[in-house]
Amino acid sequence: MRILLPFAIALMTACSNGSPVEVGGITVEAGLHQLADQRNFDYTGFLDKALKGDDASLNEVLKFSTGQDSAAAAGHGLVLKSLLNKLGDELFSQKISPLSTEEKQKIWAGLEQTGSASLKNESPMTFKALIPSQTPAEMSGLYIFDGKNSSFQDCANPDARYLVVDETAGQLGQHYRRLLKFPYPNQPIVVVLKGFVAPYYSSLALPDGKEGFLVVSEVMKAEAKNFKNTCIPYDFWALGTEPFWGVQVSEVEGVIEYRGMDDERTKFFAYQPPVAEKKTLIYTGINQESGDNIRIAVDSLPCGDGMSERTYKLTVKLTINGKEVNGCGIPYGVAKEMEQN
């Protein structure tokens, strides 16, 4: 009792003064201790026992939640980091492996916010224990590169969009910049990759409209989008010759894209439902920022491209910025049949 008394007195004095507390060489910030005290949680006591080999106490510390208190969260993250350093990567990973997905997510977020080097490189076994355990699978879809907010739209479920975590050493971004020299905002490319969907990743926040995180481990194929390779359904894709041009009209993607051979930039417009003029469907669009305008008249009449014996089902007359060109239209289902043949 005499041995413990000085420690208890020192601890009470430090907390009453709002000062950090040292427990076995680990600093417990005052704000963290005060939050724990408000919840009647013996944080320093559990930490002291954990450092002496008590697994039950270690679990109490690992599972502690700071809620919305950012200062306490930062202090708890430093304690977790110190525990990782003291126990070592292998032992720490073993201790956290049995925890729930939610608890692992909080531990990962706490470790990452300490500002140290990447957990994956610094403590690979802990990283492996924290990351949701899934086997990478092949996936196809549309990829949009946007720095930290790159996204993926899944072919198998076009309504699902994921925030991309690129674990390929930046290959996804490299392919994107190679294929699109002057992309418009959120312009996609077609990719086939290996990865898995996770409910969390590190301390990253999941933006609204995203189903989860797509952790990508391998890029198998990357191509500019065309009427044959995209798996996201579109209304139709029109092609013309003399000069060569192409336009995609897609309600699912919410866009009309035009690309002519005279310009490396893709002109884009927000999708608007067509207006019927007798048997002709008229699509129109205006890009307020660029000043570009487009009008597409579509008739259900056979059409030849003048370069092959193939006959298409739609005849298209397109006017882009006052310039009129003619071409043929290919509905999504027909294009997929062409690809298979």
NORVENRA-V832021 format. One record per backbone hydrogen bond with DSSP energy under -1.0 kcal/mol. NH is the residue of the N-H (numbers start at 1). CO is the residue of the C=O. Records with the same first field share a line. If there is no record, write none. Layout:
NH=CO, CO
This chain:
5=1
8=4
9=5
10=6
11=7
12=8
13=9
14=10
15=11
16=12
17=13
18=15
19=14
21=28
23=26
26=23
28=21
33=29
34=30
35=31
36=32
37=33
38=34
39=35
40=37
41=36
43=41
46=42
47=43
48=44
49=45
50=46
51=47
53=50
54=49
58=54
59=55
60=56
61=57
62=58
63=59
69=66
70=68
73=69
74=70
75=71
76=72
77=73
78=74
79=75
80=76
81=77
82=78
83=79
84=80
85=81
86=82
87=83
88=84
92=88
93=89
94=90
95=91
96=92
97=93
99=96
104=100
105=101
106=102
107=103
108=104
109=105
110=106
111=107
112=108
113=109
114=111
115=112
122=118
123=119
127=123
128=124
129=125
130=126
131=127
137=195
139=193
141=191
142=153
143=189
144=151
149=146
151=144
152=162
153=142
154=160
155=140
160=157
162=152
163=212
164=150
165=214
167=216
174=170
175=171
176=172
177=173
178=174
179=175
180=176
187=184
189=143
190=223
191=141
192=221
193=139
194=218
195=137
196=215
198=213
204=201
210=207
211=161
213=198
214=163
215=196
216=165
217=194
218=194
220=192
221=192
223=190
230=226
235=249
236=249
237=330
238=247
239=328
240=245
245=240
246=259
247=238
248=257
249=236
250=255
255=250
256=269
257=248
258=267
259=246
261=244
263=260
267=258
269=256
271=254
275=282
277=280
280=277
281=298
282=275
283=296
285=294
287=292
291=287
294=285
295=319
296=283
297=317
298=281
299=315
301=299
303=312
312=303
314=329
315=299
316=327
317=297
318=325
319=295
320=323
321=293
323=320
325=318
327=316
328=239
329=314
330=237
335=331
336=332
337=333
338=334
339=335
340=336
341=337
